[in-house]
Amino acid sequence: MKHQSSSFGRRAFLLGLAGAAALLGSAGSGSTLSLAAEIARAATPSGTDPRRILIVFYSRSGNTRELAGELQSICGGRLAELQPQVPYSSDYNATVERFREERAGGVTPPIKPLGIDIRDYDAVLIGSPSWGGSVAPPVWTFLKENDLAGKRVAVFITHGGSGLGHAEEDVRARAPKAVLLEGFARAGRSVGTARSAAASWLKRIGLA
């Protein structure tokens, strides 16, 4: 019991340092942000309780949903799909036009309730297709409605060639008190063969 208490105290201390480093890093220091990620990894015990991992995502075509399911099969956790109250059109051009209008107006489209309490989770994986080099607007809504302060957060993106783009920077700007870890990007056409790379990524960030 004494050993467990000591381990918990060390982890809490390290996560506190990581949070402080993330706050400093939000002012623009890349090296400080890297330090925050390293401290968070050191604070993460092997065999992270999957009940404390949330995998939240938006998917239009199904690629991001498939990748989210693959991540869950590796690290456990709870899946939570972001669904706009008004779905995006199945027509690509109509979706692009709506997205441009939402981005220009800073719109965060209403989403259906997720039925979760964010306080139940220590780590949050945020998934999205790459829209305009970043995440889709429903993710902005999630970030606006949920306090991720002190939580380990990592972004995973499906894309057609843009990689992570500026998704990490944008999420950091909207969740400045979270401990942002290394992100993961996978081309939509190769999501079906992502398991090995995804498992390696989750291991690097301490969630597998």
C-alpha positions in Angstrom: 0.0 0.0 0.0 2.8 2.4 0.8 4.5 1.7 -2.5 1.2 2.3 -4.4 0.7 5.6 -2.5 4.3 6.7 -3.4 3.8 5.8 -7.1 0.5 7.8 -7.2 2.2 10.8 -5.6 5.1 10.7 -8.1 2.7 10.5 -11.0 0.6 13.4 -9.7 3.7 15.5 -9.3 5.0 14.7 -12.8 1.6 15.4 -14.4 1.6 18.7 -12.5 5.0 19.5 -14.0 3.7 18.5 -17.4 0.7 20.9 -17.1 3.0 23.7 -16.1 5.2 23.0 -19.1 2.2 23.0 -21.4 1.1 26.4 -20.1 4.5 27.8 -20.8 4.6 26.1 -24.2 1.3 27.7 -25.2 3.3 31.0 -25.3 5.2 29.6 -28.3 8.1 27.5 -27.1 8.4 24.2 -29.1 11.1 22.9 -26.8 8.9 23.4 -23.7 6.0 21.6 -25.4 8.3 18.7 -26.1 9.3 18.7 -22.4 5.6 18.6 -21.4 5.1 15.5 -23.6 8.2 13.8 -22.2 7.2 14.5 -18.6 3.7 13.2 -19.3 5.1 9.9 -20.7 7.2 9.5 -17.6 4.1 9.9 -15.5 2.2 7.3 -17.3 2.4 3.8 -15.8 2.5 0.8 -18.1 -1.0 -0.7 -18.5 -3.0 2.6 -18.4 -6.5 1.9 -17.2 -8.5 1.8 -20.5 -11.5 3.0 -18.6 -9.7 6.4 -18.3 -9.1 6.7 -22.0 -11.6 8.5 -24.2 -11.4 8.2 -28.0 -13.6 11.0 -29.4 -13.9 11.6 -33.1 -15.8 13.0 -36.1 -16.0 10.9 -39.3 -17.7 11.8 -42.5 -16.6 9.1 -44.9 -15.9 6.4 -42.4 -12.1 6.4 -42.5 -11.7 8.2 -39.1 -14.3 5.9 -37.6 -12.4 2.9 -38.7 -9.1 4.3 -37.3 -10.8 5.1 -34.0 -12.0 1.5 -33.8 -8.5 0.2 -34.5 -7.1 2.4 -31.7 -9.7 1.1 -29.3 -8.8 -2.5 -30.1 -5.2 -1.7 -29.1 -5.6 0.5 -26.0 -9.1 0.0 -24.9 -10.9 3.1 -24.0 -14.4 4.4 -24.8 -15.4 5.5 -28.3 -17.5 8.7 -28.6 -18.5 9.8 -32.1 -19.2 13.5 -32.7 -22.4 13.9 -34.6 -23.6 17.4 -35.8 -27.2 18.2 -35.0 -27.4 19.0 -38.8 -25.4 16.4 -40.6 -23.0 17.4 -43.4 -24.2 16.7 -46.9 -23.2 13.6 -48.7 -22.4 15.8 -51.6 -18.7 16.7 -51.4 -19.0 20.2 -52.9 -21.8 21.1 -50.6 -19.8 20.0 -47.5 -16.8 22.0 -48.7 -19.0 25.1 -49.0 -20.5 24.7 -45.6 -17.1 24.1 -44.0 -15.8 27.3 -45.6 -18.7 29.3 -44.3 -18.3 27.8 -40.8 -14.5 28.4 -40.7 -14.9 32.0 -42.0 -17.5 32.7 -39.3 -15.9 30.9 -36.5 -18.9 28.6 -36.2 -19.0 25.7 -33.8 -21.9 23.6 -35.1 -24.2 22.1 -32.4 -23.5 18.4 -31.8 -25.6 15.7 -30.3 -24.9 14.8 -26.6 -22.1 12.3 -26.1 -23.5 11.0 -22.8 -20.1 11.2 -21.1 -18.5 13.1 -18.2 -15.1 14.3 -19.3 -14.0 14.2 -15.7 -14.0 10.4 -15.9 -11.0 10.4 -18.3 -7.3 11.1 -17.9 -6.4 10.8 -21.6 -8.3 12.0 -24.6 -7.6 10.9 -28.2 -9.2 13.3 -30.7 -9.8 12.1 -34.2 -10.9 13.9 -37.4 -10.5 13.9 -41.1 -8.2 16.7 -42.3 -10.3 19.6 -43.3 -8.4 22.7 -44.5 -5.3 21.2 -42.9 -6.9 21.0 -39.5 -9.8 19.2 -37.7 -13.4 19.4 -38.7 -15.7 22.0 -37.0 -17.5 19.4 -34.8 -14.2 19.0 -33.0 -14.1 22.7 -32.3 -17.5 22.3 -30.7 -16.2 19.5 -28.5 -13.2 21.5 -27.4 -15.4 24.5 -26.6 -17.8 22.4 -24.5 -15.3 20.4 -22.5 -12.5 21.4 -20.2 -9.4 19.3 -21.0 -7.1 21.1 -18.4 -4.5 18.7 -17.1 -5.5 15.8 -19.4 -3.2 14.1 -21.8 -4.5 14.9 -25.3 -3.4 13.5 -28.7 -4.8 14.2 -32.1 -5.2 11.5 -34.8 -6.0 12.6 -38.4 -7.0 10.8 -41.6 -6.1 12.6 -44.7 -5.6 12.7 -48.4 -2.0 13.9 -48.4 -1.8 16.8 -45.9 -0.7 14.8 -42.8 -1.3 16.4 -39.5 -1.2 19.8 -41.1 -1.8 22.4 -38.3 -4.3 20.3 -36.4 -2.1 20.0 -33.3 -1.4 23.7 -33.1 -5.1 24.5 -33.5 -6.1 22.0 -30.8 -3.4 23.4 -28.5 -4.8 26.9 -29.0 -8.3 25.8 -27.9 -7.1 23.6 -25.1 -4.0 25.4 -23.7 -4.1 23.8 -20.3 -4.1 20.2 -21.7 -0.8 18.2 -22.0 -0.6 17.8 -25.8 1.2 14.6 -26.9 2.5 13.5 -30.2 -0.1 13.2 -32.9 -0.8 10.5 -35.5 -1.7 10.9 -39.2 -2.7 8.2 -41.6 -3.8 8.5 -45.2 -7.4 7.6 -45.6 -6.7 5.0 -48.3 -4.4 3.1 -45.9 -6.4 3.1 -42.7 -7.0 -0.6 -43.1 -3.3 -1.3 -42.7 -2.6 1.1 -39.8 -2.5 -1.2 -36.9 1.2 -1.6 -36.5 1.9 2.1 -36.9 -1.0 2.9 -34.6 0.2 0.5 -31.9 3.8 2.0 -32.1 2.3 5.5 -31.7 0.2 4.6 -28.7 3.2 2.9 -27.1 5.3 6.1 -27.6 2.7 8.3 -25.9 2.2 5.8 -23.0 -1.2 4.4 -23.8 -0.3 0.9 -25.0 
